[in-house]
Amino acid sequence: MMMQIDLTGHTAFVTGASQGIGESIARMLHSAGANVAINYFNDAEGSNLAKADAIVDSLGERAMSVASDVRNLDQMNAAVDQTVEKFGGVKILVNNAGILRDRTLKKMSETEWQDVIDTNLTGVFNACKSVIDRISDNGRIISIASLAAATGFFGQANYVSAKAGVIGLTKVLSKEVARKGITVNAVAPGVINTEMGESIPEENKKWMISQVPMGRFGEPDEIAKVVLFLASDLASYVTGQTVHVNGGWWG
């Protein structure tokens, strides 16, 4: 018997969706029938706006772009309001927005620490807070964590702390909303071939690949497929979990 995931009539709000893993997730959910809100940070250059609008143009119906800074709860509330106004509700929240500011703790500035915590952890709190009273029963909240939270990469005290916090937040929130049938899970990618991954120095890339039993970095679609599963009815009894998608890298 062939089984197909059908998200027709469901609305997904995806943060950091103008590129990389977020874009792949948005496209994957849309291909399964969902309405998709492409949430992006409105940078001064306007590059994220252009990327988000291009994605919406390519998807056509059932897609919209909506700007907000995940660090700002008022902006997140407004972005969710826009999504609800257009599509009538939110069924799926995917917390994907994230940044890197790598430096050893000795050299890391207070600003570099706080920027990553504010975006990668507080941003998840704000997004969850903005949908918590509006997400429908049996909804789905899925956050992108990281292999780094389990291994503790050198020079990433801020990033690792934030992503470990996302995993902890996932466990707690899953208990708080379980009575409504809402599931809350995290996906922890290894190193993925995205713009962020491409910024890794070649020498570091070679070492990283040597740690992956499958001998390669992951592709954005390989993360999106796991998110699609967690967003579907197939995962109705999966909650409070972190799914590691890393090609077998456990260091």
C-alpha positions as CSV (number, residue, x, y, z in Angstrom):
1,M,0.0,0.0,0.0
2,M,1.4,3.4,-1.0
3,M,1.2,6.1,1.7
4,Q,1.4,9.7,0.8
5,I,1.7,12.7,3.2
6,D,-1.0,15.2,2.5
7,L,-1.0,18.5,4.3
8,T,-3.8,20.1,2.3
9,G,-5.6,22.7,4.3
10,H,-2.8,23.1,6.9
11,T,-0.8,26.3,7.2
12,A,3.0,26.2,8.0
13,F,4.9,29.2,9.3
14,V,8.6,28.8,8.7
15,T,11.2,31.2,10.2
16,G,14.4,31.9,8.3
17,A,12.8,30.5,5.2
18,S,14.4,32.7,2.5
19,Q,17.3,30.4,2.0
20,G,19.1,27.2,2.9
21,I,17.4,24.6,5.1
22,G,14.4,26.9,5.8
23,E,13.7,27.3,2.1
24,S,13.9,23.6,1.5
25,I,11.5,23.0,4.4
26,A,9.0,25.6,3.1
27,R,9.2,24.1,-0.4
28,M,8.8,20.5,1.0
29,L,5.7,21.4,3.1
30,H,4.2,23.3,0.2
31,S,4.7,20.3,-2.2
32,A,2.7,18.2,0.4
33,G,-0.2,20.6,0.0
34,A,0.3,23.1,2.9
35,N,-0.1,26.8,2.8
36,V,3.3,28.3,3.6
37,A,4.3,31.6,5.2
38,I,7.9,32.4,4.2
39,N,9.2,34.3,7.2
40,Y,12.4,36.3,6.8
41,F,14.5,39.0,8.5
42,N,14.2,42.3,6.6
43,D,17.9,43.1,6.2
44,A,19.0,46.6,5.2
45,E,20.1,45.5,1.8
46,G,16.8,43.9,1.0
47,S,18.4,40.6,-0.1
48,N,16.2,38.4,2.1
49,L,13.0,40.2,0.9
50,A,14.1,39.5,-2.7
51,K,14.8,35.9,-2.0
52,A,11.5,35.4,-0.1
53,D,9.5,37.0,-2.9
54,A,11.3,34.8,-5.5
55,I,10.3,31.7,-3.5
56,V,6.7,32.8,-3.3
57,D,6.7,33.6,-7.0
58,S,8.0,30.1,-7.8
59,L,5.5,28.4,-5.5
60,G,2.5,30.4,-6.7
61,E,-0.7,29.9,-4.8
62,R,-0.7,28.9,-1.1
63,A,2.5,30.9,-0.3
64,M,3.2,34.3,1.2
65,S,6.2,36.1,2.4
66,V,6.2,37.9,5.8
67,A,8.9,39.9,7.4
68,S,9.8,39.9,11.1
69,D,12.8,39.8,13.4
70,V,12.5,36.6,15.6
71,R,14.2,38.5,18.4
72,N,11.2,40.8,18.7
73,L,8.0,39.3,20.1
74,D,5.8,42.1,18.9
75,Q,7.0,41.6,15.3
76,M,6.5,37.9,15.6
77,N,2.9,38.4,16.8
78,A,2.3,40.7,13.8
79,A,3.7,38.2,11.4
80,V,1.6,35.4,12.7
81,D,-1.5,37.8,12.6
82,Q,-0.8,38.4,8.9
83,T,-0.5,34.6,8.3
84,V,-3.8,33.9,10.1
85,E,-5.5,36.7,8.3
86,K,-4.5,35.2,4.9
87,F,-4.8,31.5,5.5
88,G,-7.2,31.3,8.5
89,G,-4.9,29.8,11.1
90,V,-1.5,28.1,11.8
91,K,-1.1,24.3,12.1
92,I,2.6,24.0,11.8
93,L,5.4,26.1,13.2
94,V,9.0,25.5,12.1
95,N,11.7,27.4,14.0
96,N,14.6,27.5,11.6
97,A,16.1,31.1,11.8
98,G,19.7,31.1,13.1
99,I,23.0,32.8,12.9
100,L,26.7,32.0,13.6
101,R,29.2,34.2,15.4
102,D,32.0,31.7,16.0
103,R,34.9,32.7,18.2
104,T,36.7,31.1,21.2
105,L,35.1,32.1,24.5
106,K,38.3,34.0,25.4
107,K,37.9,36.2,22.3
108,M,34.1,36.2,22.1
109,S,32.6,39.6,22.7
110,E,29.4,40.1,24.8
111,T,27.6,41.2,21.7
112,E,28.7,38.1,19.7
113,W,27.4,35.9,22.6
114,Q,24.1,37.8,23.0
115,D,23.3,38.1,19.2
116,V,23.4,34.3,18.8
117,I,21.4,33.6,22.0
118,D,18.8,36.2,21.0
119,T,18.3,34.8,17.5
120,N,18.8,31.1,18.0
121,L,17.2,30.6,21.4
122,T,15.1,33.6,22.3
123,G,13.8,33.6,18.7
124,V,12.4,30.1,19.2
125,F,10.7,31.2,22.4
126,N,9.2,34.3,20.6
127,A,7.9,32.2,17.7
128,C,6.4,29.6,20.0
129,K,4.9,32.3,22.2
130,S,3.4,34.0,19.2
131,V,1.5,30.9,18.0
132,I,0.8,29.1,21.3
133,D,-2.8,30.5,21.7
134,R,-3.5,30.3,17.9
135,I,-2.1,27.0,16.8
136,S,-4.8,24.5,16.2
137,D,-5.3,21.3,18.2
138,N,-3.1,18.5,17.0
139,G,-0.7,21.1,15.6
140,R,3.0,20.7,15.1
141,I,6.0,22.7,16.5
142,I,9.3,21.7,15.0
143,S,12.6,23.5,15.8
144,I,16.0,23.1,14.1
145,A,18.6,22.3,16.7
146,S,22.1,21.1,15.8
147,L,24.7,18.3,16.1
148,A,26.8,20.9,17.8
149,A,24.5,20.8,20.8
150,A,25.5,17.2,21.3
151,T,29.2,17.4,20.5
152,G,30.2,20.9,21.5
153,F,32.2,22.3,18.6
154,F,35.3,24.3,19.3
155,G,34.7,28.1,19.1
156,Q,30.9,27.8,19.3
157,A,30.1,28.4,23.0
158,N,27.2,30.8,22.0
159,Y,25.8,28.6,19.2
160,V,26.1,25.3,21.2
161,S,24.5,26.9,24.2
162,A,21.6,28.2,22.2
163,K,20.9,25.0,20.3
164,A,21.2,23.0,23.6
165,G,18.6,25.4,24.9
166,V,16.3,24.7,22.0
167,I,16.4,21.0,22.8
168,G,15.5,21.7,26.4
169,L,12.7,24.1,25.4
170,T,11.4,21.4,23.1
171,K,11.1,18.9,26.0
172,V,9.4,21.3,28.3
173,L,6.9,22.7,25.8
174,S,6.0,19.2,24.6
175,K,4.6,18.5,28.0
176,E,2.8,21.8,28.3
177,V,0.8,21.4,25.1
178,A,0.3,17.6,24.9
179,R,-3.3,17.7,26.2
180,K,-4.2,19.6,23.0
181,G,-2.6,16.9,20.8
182,I,0.1,19.4,19.8
183,T,3.5,17.7,19.3
184,V,6.8,19.5,19.8
185,N,10.0,18.1,18.4
186,A,13.5,19.2,17.3
187,V,15.6,18.1,14.3
188,A,19.4,18.3,14.8
189,P,21.2,18.4,11.5
190,G,24.9,17.7,11.1
191,V,26.8,19.8,8.6
192,I,24.6,20.6,5.6
193,N,25.4,22.0,2.2
194,T,24.0,25.5,2.6
195,E,25.4,29.0,2.4
196,M,26.3,28.6,6.1
197,G,28.0,25.3,5.5
198,E,30.0,26.8,2.6
199,S,31.5,29.4,4.9
200,I,33.4,26.7,6.7
201,P,37.2,26.8,5.8
202,E,38.3,24.0,3.5
203,E,40.7,22.5,6.1
204,N,37.8,22.3,8.6
205,K,35.5,20.8,6.0
206,K,38.0,18.0,5.3
207,W,38.2,17.1,9.0
208,M,34.4,17.3,9.4
209,I,33.8,15.0,6.4
210,S,36.3,12.5,8.0
211,Q,34.0,12.3,11.0
212,V,30.9,11.4,9.0
213,P,30.6,7.6,8.4
214,M,28.6,8.3,5.3
215,G,31.5,10.3,4.0
216,R,29.6,13.5,2.9
217,F,27.7,16.5,4.2
218,G,23.9,16.4,4.1
219,E,21.6,18.2,1.7
220,P,18.9,20.6,2.8
221,D,16.2,18.3,1.4
222,E,17.3,15.5,3.7
223,I,16.5,17.7,6.7
224,A,13.2,18.9,5.1
225,K,12.0,15.3,4.6
226,V,12.4,14.6,8.4
227,V,10.5,17.9,9.1
228,L,7.8,16.8,6.7
229,F,7.4,13.5,8.6
230,L,7.2,15.3,12.0
231,A,4.6,17.7,10.5
232,S,2.4,14.8,9.3
233,D,-0.1,12.5,11.0
234,L,2.5,9.7,10.8
235,A,4.2,11.4,13.7
236,S,1.1,11.9,15.9
237,Y,2.6,10.0,18.9
238,V,6.2,11.5,18.5
239,T,6.8,14.4,20.9
240,G,9.5,15.9,23.0
241,Q,12.1,14.2,20.8
242,T,15.3,15.4,19.0
243,V,15.8,13.6,15.7
244,H,19.5,13.6,14.8
245,V,20.2,13.8,11.0
246,N,24.0,13.7,10.7
247,G,25.2,10.8,8.5
248,G,26.2,8.9,11.6
249,W,28.6,11.6,13.1
250,W,28.7,11.2,16.9
251,G,32.3,12.2,17.5
